[in-house]
Structures are given as C-alpha cells and as structure tokens.
C-alpha cells in the first residue's frame, strides 16, 4: 500500500554526531616541507638582492623580519588547521569539514557527483599522500578538494564513490 | 535550401556565407586584431597616397573576409542522426561536433532581415559543456528548423510534440508593448556604464567644450547678455543632461531592436520567447532545465513598478564558465508570480518571489556588525589617524564615513531574508534595489554551512546552496535552522526521482 509519512526536520540525520576521519599523519610534515622550501627560496632572493644591490641593512632587515614572522606562523599553522579538517563517508553523501576561524561543513550527495579525480605532486608522493577532487555540475576546479589523504585511502575513496555514482544512476 | 549528400552529410544554403561574415567579423573585433598585423604592415610599407592606402586596405579586408567566409561555408557540413546532430567545420583546423539531443538545454533561433525575406533561420544549440557559438546551423529553412526541434524535443523527453510552427500566439504568457520598450530602455544599466566609460573621453574634449562655451558667452555678450559663473554651471549641467538623454534614447532604441514584438509562450514543457525588430531572436528552454529563478529590481525599475525576471540554466564547464540565462526583461511582481507558478508547476511555485511580500524571514541583526566594523569603523579610524598630522582637527570628518556605512549596512540587512516551503527556498537581498532568487531543494548540487568565531558564539551560521547555475548564500541565520535546512535538502535530493537537469 502507498505510504506517505510526514518527515520531521529534527528527525533527519544531521552531522553533529559524526565520527570524523582525520587526514594522513604525514600531511602536516608535507605542508611544512613545502613552506620551508618557499621560505628558503624567498630568503635566498632577498639575501642575493642585498649583496648585489648593496642595499642598506635597514632596507633588507624589514622584509627579513616580516619573513621570519610569516615563516613562524606558516610552520605552526598546520598543527592548528590540519586536525580541524576531516571527512565522513555516509551511505548517501560525503561530508567534509575545514577551517579554524571560519569553520565550514560541506555535504555532497553521491548522486550529484559528475566525476572524481585523484592527484599527487612529487612532494605528495614523497610523503605517500594524495588529493581527492569531487566535481559537481556548475563547478570548475573541483567542488570539493580533500588534500592530505593517504595515497591508498584516496584510491579506495575514488573507487567507492565511483561505485556509488554508478548505483545512484542505476536507481534513477 | 540544403544540398543532400549520399553519405547523409548536408551543406546549408549559400546564404550561410552571411552568417560566417558576421561570425568572422565578430571574432576579429573581439580578439584577432593581431592577425591583421601583416596586412597593416603592408599598408605602412606602401608608398602611395593615404586615400589609396585606405582603399587598398578596405578592399583587402573585404577580400580576406569574403574568402574566409566562403571557405567556412564550403567546409561546413552537418548530419542529423536519430539522437544527435553532427557538425563538421573548419578550413585549416577541422572540427567535428557531436551534439547529443539529450544534452541540448535549449534551442535558439535567429532570423535577420535578409533571412526573413528568404525564409531562412540560424539554429543555435544551447548545450551543457560547450562555450561560444559552436553549435550553430546557419541558413536552414524554417520548416527544417521546426522539424528538427520537434525531433530533439521528442528525443529529450520534453513532450513538446504539438508544435508545427516557430511562433504560436495561442497561449502567450506575456507580450511586450512599446511602453515596455521604453521601460527596458530606461532601466538598462549599459547606458550608465557607457556614460561612466565615456568620462575620460569627455574630459579629453573638455577643452573644445570650454572653447565653445567661451564663444557662446562672447556671442551672448554681443547681444547684451552678461553670463556669469552660475550660467556656466547651467550650461555644463545642460550638456551633461543632453548626453544622458542621448544615451537613454540609444538605450530605448536598442530595446526596440532586441525586444520589439516580444512574446513569451509556454508549450507543454518548453518556454519560448520571440522578439526583435530587424533580427528576430527566438529562445526556447525546457522547464526542467531551470536551476534558479531570479527577480531583480533596480532603483529606476522600482520607480516604474517593474522587475526583470531571469531563468538560469546550468552553467557550461571549462575555464570560462558561461551563464545561460532566459531573460524576461520587464514584468510586474504579480505577473512574475503567475509566471513562476506556471514554470514550476505542479511540484512548486506557490511562494511569492515579490520582494515586498510579507512573509520573508529576516536574517539576524548581527549581520550588520561585520559590515560596520570592517568596512566602516576600522578603515575610518586608520584613515583618521594616518591623516591627522596633515589635516589636524578636520581629519575627524573622516569618521562621518562610519554612520554612512552603518546606514547602508542597515538597508542591506533590512533587505536580506529568506522564505521556504517543502519544495523550494527563496532568498532576498539588495542594497538600493531588490533581488530574489528561488530554487528547488531537490536541484541543489552541494550544501555548505560556514560559521565564523563570532557566529559560533551567537549560534548563527551562513548557508550556501550550490546550484548548477551558481551558488545562493543565506547569511546569518540560526545555526539549528541552517542545519535543518541542509539535512532536509540532502533528504529531498536523495528521495527525488526526477532529474535535476
């Protein structure tokens, strides 16, 4: 017999009690290494500029001081931001949270995902991590980008989501 | 008008050359000036008279344009299969397009004056994922266009099988009169934008204007009239007013060109608009493709009691995302509500998108805090302190910026709101005017809830609903409401048996 029970908003599954999956433990180190490379490159440029242009110490000291402060923040920041990122795979969707000051939680239903992509830079491969990108309609650069996943986990997720996309298309 | 081919490939009418002339000219105007560099270099190297140079230049340009258009026509072939249109084009870079009927979101038809006389039209296929005018069939007969449209609509399940001609007048939803053309012209922002861009140009000719004014003053003095500074200001104001009036007249003329005899019809699930003075534009869109319905009203539109309504389809992919919009340039709020009832029936359309309708829920007043703080107070304090040594006590006048920003933020907060039922949600926003955006929950692509530290303290959140046509943000609502709406949206997406596109 046809049934059409009323749905109470508070009875719908929420995201408050979710068990968030953390990113790969190597991700923090990977971020720091990348930032150290960039900071060193900028330091070398500033130092070379000082010696070649014979700039006064005061002129180069200010950028170097700013660089030192920025470098400290950049190197400490992964310890603050990475633990606050996480994802949960549910039966019907994937939920991702991120942000320290501005915290956001994004949910993408599997039946809205157009395609899935995994990618890794040489530095990612060194730390055995990868990025998972999920694309929905109307987006361009990847509507949900989960950095810092273990390489194997990213591949497992990609296969799992593709299966889910397939089953949702069959059910439609 | 088409040449049959044993292999099934057809060539369009030779009058398609006109279409290619237009397309190539537009491409040159847009981004291919550099390709004319060798030609311009030749002109500079040529030692003859200037007139001869221009004549040779003009003749050369016409020859190149005509040759390129004839070649484009010659290499343009199309083939209609049971489920797709194949197009082969390109002289040097060969390209084959395979446009699946199911991917076609809308079919647009253009008919310029010459084509109208010959009974020809240009078909444009609006597809998800393509950019530019790639899916065009130029200079085909109206009968062929109609039969192809029937075939495409039949294939994509739109049920639009009742039509045999391109325009019917039986079930018109809206017809625009010449009064409406004037309204469209008056509310077109492009006239003001043109005026703003023309500012530097006016500045350049100001010396000439000044000279003219001096001459007028001298002539007036000759007649015994003595003009002082206030008269000069009046003349300047008069000149600006004349320029504005000219721009408005151009704008109204443009409205006549684009929307003359505009008629909006609904045939089963296909919304169609036809209009245009010389070139007739016919746009059609399947109702199922609508992602968001927008109603906007600027200051001038508010004075005229009219709105602009747009139906947004899924944006095409690629780096340059193109918005696909079905435009209804001028409607009253009542008519807009009637239209949305027809467009969203039977599943929705009961809510009013009129921004002045009562039941909109306001967002939290805390919404104003960040605007006043970061756009008003902080910049004003920094500017006051920084300029205090130069301006002294007068630097305090900069603080007047704060109440001005506070007033604008208050207006923005008063206009921000939302309204929903079981199937759809409407967001209202605006500063001087109003904009309302309506969407069906089941068509959402993804949902994001964001909270700043301040919002967390006040149990508030901002909800962003990502649609295939762009995102809609509802700021500073109760966190519990935001999560309930998000969860309900995910539920509606999951249980909906209908396609989102």
Interface residues (C-beta under 8 A of the other chain):
Chain A: X7 X9 X10 X12 X13 X14 X15 X16 X92 X93 X99 X101 X102 X103 X104 X105 X106 X107 X108 X109 X111 X112 X136 X137 X138 X139 X140 X143 X144 X172
Chain B: X128 X291 X314 X315 X317 X318 X319 X321 X444 X445 X446 X447 X448 X449 X450 X451 X452 X453 X456 X466 X467 X468 X469 X470 X483 X484 X486 X487 X488 X490 X491 X493 X494 X497 X499 X500 X501
